[in-house]
Amino acid sequence: MKRYFILLLLACTVGFTAYSCGGNDAQAKTETVAADPGAQLFSDNCAVCHGENGKAGMSGASDLSVSALTHENTVAVITSGRNTMRPFGSQFTKEEIEAIAQHVESLRK
């Protein structure tokens, strides 16, 4: 009986710790998305190749943290695509593309 109680207590402690740690990450991401409207669009559509921080470089994706593109060029690339990146001009509104471009620019060092 004592062994069962100790295992139950340990399981509850581990579960609570895992839950509380996961909640902090989700809260931090929610706060970032609220402060940066393009962050969620970027996360949902661009991060698979570029990574959340812009440095992943999957499938030939550019490292966005060192990009030297002007704002206008960043908007143009998002709208029309480039190399292996598909165009997003028909998927997003101009306002959404602006928000994504601003988020991309915030990833630069």
Secondary structure by P-SEA (a helix, b strand, c coil): caaaaaaaaaaaaaaaaaaaaaaaaaaaaaaaaaaccaaaaaaaccccccccccccccccccccccccccaaaaaaaaaccccccccccccccaaaaaaaaaaaaaacc
